[in-house]
Amino acid sequence: MKRITLYAAGSAILGATLLAGPAHAMHISEGILPLGWAALWFAVAAPFLALGIRRVNDLSRHDLSFKPLVGLMAAVVFIISCMPIPVPTAGTCSHPCGTGIAAILVGPLVSVVITTVALLIQALFLAHGGISTLGADVVSMGVAGSFAGWFVFRGMRRLGAGLAVAAFVAGLLADWATYLTTALELASGVRGSEPFYPLFFKVVAAFVPTQLPLGVLEGAMTAGMVVLLHRKRPDLLAKMGVVDAGGSGAGPRRATVVMLALFCLLASLLVAGPSRASEKWPGVDETVVEKVAAEHGREPRAPLINTDQGDLLLFVFLLAGTVGGFAAGYFWRMLVAERRTYDDNT
């Protein structure tokens, strides 16, 4: 128990460090979408959420190890989707989504549930997204991101791609699918009498400088986590249908080294870009979503619980990072170090 607590505490410190500043990315702010469009996206998201809850209940009854895996994925998605990553070449910051990882490991429907919970907490307490736009954010990040990542991963594995390569491409395309869907939602909702396609491509082009490199970064993160779990718990991945039963836990070492090198190279390029230390790094929420909405007469409203006051928002993000990091460390320890407890009961 002492080792679990220390591991979780270390992860909590890491999570708090990663969330030391607010992130602004694919979330559509409160009030940007007209009521009709907001209701439509809630209607689209609802059946996926209902099926996801049913899937969670079914799997939890038959496999006790599924619960800590869902807990781990929930913590990972929450932390990743709040984690601001500066892109100096674009002069903005954004974040990965994490739904590619979740969809691969627990399935796309469960990933929708996880995403909904993460987005709801962010909308309520982190001034990030909105309640009225929650349906649209769930569709873009939860539905589009999860299913894109899952289908790509399964398709590439059927074609003979290695685990790391398939996970990398799945994470990459899950990220890009999220922002393509956000562009579709924004262009549809704010265009008025303006033609749809010119505005849609304008929004997509505005996302590209930031999300092109971050998509590659998310692909590397996805591959790294999937391969790590494959080495530590190949039996768990076999249960979830990610790998064939009886596969070795050694993992594709060469591919892992390549992904790690790619991750480090891209991270160094992001950090080594033009310095703008004296300026605020706006998120693509501001530079793309809110800017395009304002050009079409749709201004964001204050969030339901406005924590964006002074240093309060920074404190809330640090608290969220601490809790999310602790949860991630705790559930990882349950899955890896305490695996015998669950193996004996499944």
C-alpha positions in Angstrom: 0.0 0.0 0.0 2.9 2.4 0.8 4.3 1.8 -2.7 0.9 2.5 -4.3 0.6 5.8 -2.3 4.1 6.9 -3.3 3.5 6.1 -7.0 0.1 7.9 -7.0 1.6 10.9 -5.2 4.4 11.1 -7.8 1.8 11.0 -10.6 -0.2 13.7 -8.8 2.8 16.0 -8.8 3.4 15.3 -12.5 -0.3 16.0 -13.3 -0.2 19.2 -11.4 2.9 20.3 -13.2 1.5 19.5 -16.6 -1.7 21.5 -15.8 0.2 24.5 -14.4 -1.7 26.7 -16.9 -5.1 26.7 -18.5 -5.4 25.0 -21.9 -7.5 26.3 -24.8 -8.1 24.1 -27.7 -11.0 22.2 -29.4 -13.6 23.2 -26.9 -16.5 25.4 -28.2 -17.2 28.0 -25.6 -20.6 28.7 -23.9 -23.0 30.5 -26.1 -21.2 30.3 -29.5 -23.6 27.8 -31.1 -27.2 28.8 -31.7 -29.7 26.9 -29.6 -31.0 24.8 -32.5 -27.5 23.6 -33.4 -26.6 23.0 -29.8 -29.7 20.8 -29.3 -28.9 18.9 -32.5 -25.4 17.9 -31.3 -26.9 16.8 -27.9 -29.3 14.6 -29.9 -26.4 13.1 -31.9 -24.3 12.5 -28.8 -27.1 11.0 -26.6 -27.3 7.5 -28.2 -23.6 7.0 -28.2 -23.5 8.0 -24.5 -26.4 5.6 -23.6 -24.7 2.7 -25.4 -21.4 3.5 -23.8 -22.9 3.4 -20.3 -24.5 0.1 -21.1 -21.2 -1.2 -22.4 -19.4 -0.1 -19.2 -22.0 -1.9 -17.0 -21.8 -5.1 -19.1 -18.0 -5.3 -19.0 -17.7 -4.4 -15.4 -19.9 -7.3 -14.4 -17.8 -9.9 -16.2 -14.3 -8.5 -15.6 -13.1 -6.8 -12.4 -9.9 -5.6 -14.1 -12.0 -3.5 -16.4 -12.9 -0.9 -13.7 -9.3 0.2 -13.0 -8.6 0.3 -16.7 -11.5 2.6 -17.2 -10.4 4.7 -14.2 -6.9 4.9 -15.7 -8.2 6.0 -19.1 -10.6 8.5 -17.5 -7.6 10.1 -15.7 -5.5 10.1 -18.8 -8.1 11.7 -21.0 -8.9 14.3 -18.4 -5.2 15.3 -17.9 -4.3 15.2 -21.6 -7.3 17.2 -22.7 -6.4 19.9 -20.2 -2.6 19.9 -20.9 -1.5 23.1 -22.7 1.3 22.5 -25.3 2.8 25.6 -26.9 3.4 25.6 -30.6 6.0 28.4 -31.1 5.9 28.2 -34.9 2.1 29.0 -34.7 2.3 31.3 -31.7 -0.6 29.4 -30.0 -1.1 26.5 -27.6 -3.4 23.6 -27.8 -3.7 20.1 -26.3 -4.0 16.5 -27.4 -7.3 14.7 -26.8 -6.5 11.2 -25.5 -9.5 9.6 -27.1 -7.3 7.5 -29.5 -5.7 5.8 -26.5 -9.0 5.3 -24.7 -10.8 3.9 -27.8 -8.0 1.4 -28.5 -7.9 0.1 -24.9 -11.5 0.1 -23.8 -13.4 0.6 -27.0 -15.0 3.7 -28.7 -18.3 3.6 -26.8 -16.7 3.5 -23.4 -14.3 6.2 -24.6 -17.4 8.4 -25.3 -18.5 8.0 -21.7 -15.0 8.9 -20.4 -14.9 11.9 -22.7 -18.3 13.1 -21.6 -17.3 13.0 -17.9 -14.0 14.8 -18.6 -15.7 17.5 -20.7 -18.5 18.1 -18.1 -16.0 18.6 -15.3 -14.0 21.0 -17.5 -17.1 22.9 -18.5 -18.4 23.2 -14.9 -15.2 24.0 -13.0 -12.4 24.9 -15.4 -14.1 27.6 -17.6 -13.3 25.3 -20.5 -16.0 24.6 -23.1 -19.7 25.1 -22.0 -22.8 23.4 -20.9 -24.8 24.4 -23.9 -22.0 23.3 -26.2 -21.3 20.1 -24.3 -23.1 18.0 -26.9 -21.0 19.4 -29.8 -17.8 18.9 -27.8 -18.7 15.3 -27.0 -19.5 14.6 -30.7 -16.1 16.1 -31.9 -13.8 14.7 -29.2 -15.7 11.7 -27.9 -17.6 10.3 -30.9 -15.5 11.4 -33.9 -12.1 11.1 -32.1 -12.8 7.8 -30.5 -14.4 6.0 -33.5 -11.7 7.4 -35.9 -8.9 6.1 -33.7 -10.6 2.7 -33.1 -11.4 2.1 -36.8 -8.0 3.1 -38.0 -6.3 0.9 -35.3 -8.4 -2.1 -36.1 -8.0 -1.6 -39.9 -4.2 -1.3 -39.8 -3.9 -4.3 -37.5 -6.0 -6.4 -40.0 -3.6 -5.2 -42.8 -0.6 -6.5 -40.8 0.7 -3.3 -39.2 2.6 -3.6 -36.0 1.1 -2.6 -32.7 3.1 0.6 -32.3 2.6 1.8 -35.9 -1.2 1.1 -35.8 -1.5 2.9 -32.4 0.6 5.9 -33.7 -1.6 6.4 -36.8 -4.8 5.9 -34.7 -3.7 8.6 -32.2 -2.7 10.9 -35.0 -6.0 10.6 -37.0 -8.1 10.6 -33.8 -6.7 14.1 -33.0 -7.2 15.4 -36.5 -10.7 13.9 -36.7 -11.6 15.8 -33.6 -10.6 19.2 -35.0 -12.2 18.5 -38.4 -15.5 17.8 -36.6 -15.1 20.9 -34.5 -14.6 22.9 -37.8 -17.8 21.3 -39.2 -19.8 22.2 -36.0 -18.5 25.7 -35.9 -19.0 26.5 -39.6 -22.5 25.0 -39.6 -23.6 26.9 -36.5 -22.3 30.4 -37.1 -22.3 30.8 -40.9 -25.8 32.3 -41.2 -26.4 32.9 -44.9 -22.8 32.4 -45.8 -21.9 29.3 -47.9 -20.8 26.4 -45.7 -17.7 25.1 -47.5 -15.6 28.3 -47.7 -16.1 28.9 -44.0 -15.4 25.2 -43.1 -12.1 25.2 -45.0 -11.2 28.5 -43.5 -11.6 27.0 -40.0 -9.7 23.9 -41.0 -6.8 25.9 -42.4 -6.7 28.0 -39.2 -6.4 24.8 -37.1 -3.6 23.3 -39.3 -0.5 25.2 -38.0 -1.2 24.1 -34.4 -2.8 20.7 -34.8 -0.6 19.3 -37.5 2.4 18.9 -35.1 0.3 18.1 -32.1 -1.5 15.3 -34.0 2.0 13.7 -34.6 2.8 14.2 -30.9 -0.5 12.6 -29.8 0.3 9.7 -32.2 3.6 9.1 -30.5 2.0 9.3 -27.0 -0.7 6.8 -28.0 1.8 4.4 -29.4 4.0 4.7 -26.3 1.2 4.0 -23.9 -0.3 1.0 -25.9 3.1 -0.6 -26.2 3.9 0.0 -22.5 0.7 -1.7 -21.4 1.4 -4.5 -23.9 4.6 -5.2 -22.1 3.2 -4.9 -18.6 -0.2 -6.6 -19.1 -0.4 -8.4 -22.5 -3.2 -10.6 -20.9 -5.3 -7.5 -20.3 -4.9 -6.3 -23.8 -5.9 -9.8 -25.1 -9.0 -9.7 -22.9 -10.0 -6.4 -24.5 -9.3 -7.7 -28.0 -6.4 -5.3 -28.7 -3.9 -8.1 -29.3 -4.3 -11.8 -30.0 -4.4 -14.0 -26.9 -1.1 -15.7 -26.1 1.0 -12.9 -27.6 4.3 -12.1 -26.0 4.6 -9.1 -23.6 8.0 -8.2 -25.0 6.5 -5.7 -27.4 7.9 -4.2 -30.6 11.1 -2.7 -29.2 12.4 -1.2 -32.4 9.1 0.6 -33.1 9.1 1.8 -29.5 12.5 3.4 -29.9 11.4 5.1 -33.1 8.3 6.5 -31.5 10.2 7.7 -28.5 12.8 9.4 -30.7 9.9 11.0 -32.7 8.3 12.2 -29.6 11.5 13.8 -28.3 12.3 15.3 -31.6 8.9 16.9 -32.0 8.8 18.1 -28.4 12.2 19.8 -28.9 11.1 21.4 -32.1 8.0 22.8 -30.3 10.1 24.2 -27.5 12.9 25.5 -29.8 10.6 27.7 -31.9 10.6 31.5 -32.0 10.5 32.9 -28.5 7.5 34.9 -27.4 8.1 34.8 -23.7 6.9 38.3 -23.2 3.5 37.6 -24.8 0.5 35.5 -23.8 0.2 32.3 -25.7 -3.5 32.2 -26.7 -5.2 28.8 -27.3 -6.9 27.9 -30.6 -10.2 28.4 -28.8 -9.4 32.1 -28.9 -7.5 32.4 -32.1 -9.8 30.2 -34.2 -13.1 29.2 -32.6 -14.0 32.5 -30.8 -12.5 34.7 -33.5 -14.5 33.0 -36.3 -17.7 33.1 -34.1 -17.2 36.8 -33.3 -16.8 37.6 -37.0 -20.3 36.1 -37.5 -21.9 37.8 -34.5 -21.6 35.0 -32.0 -19.8 36.1 -28.9 -19.0 33.6 -26.1 -20.9 33.9 -22.8 -19.5 33.7 -19.3 -19.3 30.1 -18.1 -22.0 28.8 -15.6 -19.4 28.7 -12.8 -16.9 31.5 -13.7 -13.5 30.4 -12.3 -11.6 32.6 -14.8 -10.9 35.3 -12.2 -7.5 36.3 -11.1 -5.4 33.3 -10.0 -8.5 31.2 -9.2 -8.5 29.4 -12.5 -4.8 28.5 -12.1 -5.5 27.1 -8.7 -8.4 25.0 -10.0 -6.2 23.7 -12.8 -3.5 22.8 -10.3 -6.1 21.0 -8.1 -7.5 19.2 -11.2 -4.0 18.1 -12.2 -3.2 16.8 -8.7 -6.4 14.8 -8.5 -6.1 13.5 -12.1 -2.5 12.5 -11.6 -3.2 10.7 -8.3 -6.0 8.8 -10.0 -3.8 7.8 -12.9 -1.0 6.6 -10.6 -3.4 4.7 -8.4 -5.1 2.9 -11.2 -1.9 2.1 -13.0 -0.5 0.5 -9.9 -3.7 -1.5 -9.4 -3.4 -2.8 -13.0 0.3 -3.6 -13.0 1.6 -4.2 -9.5 -1.5 -5.5 -8.0 -2.6 -7.6 -11.0 -2.7 -10.8 -9.0 -5.6 -9.5 -7.0 -7.7 -9.0 -10.1 -6.4 -12.1 -11.9 -7.6 -14.2 -8.9 -11.1 -12.8 -9.1 -11.6 -12.9 -12.9 
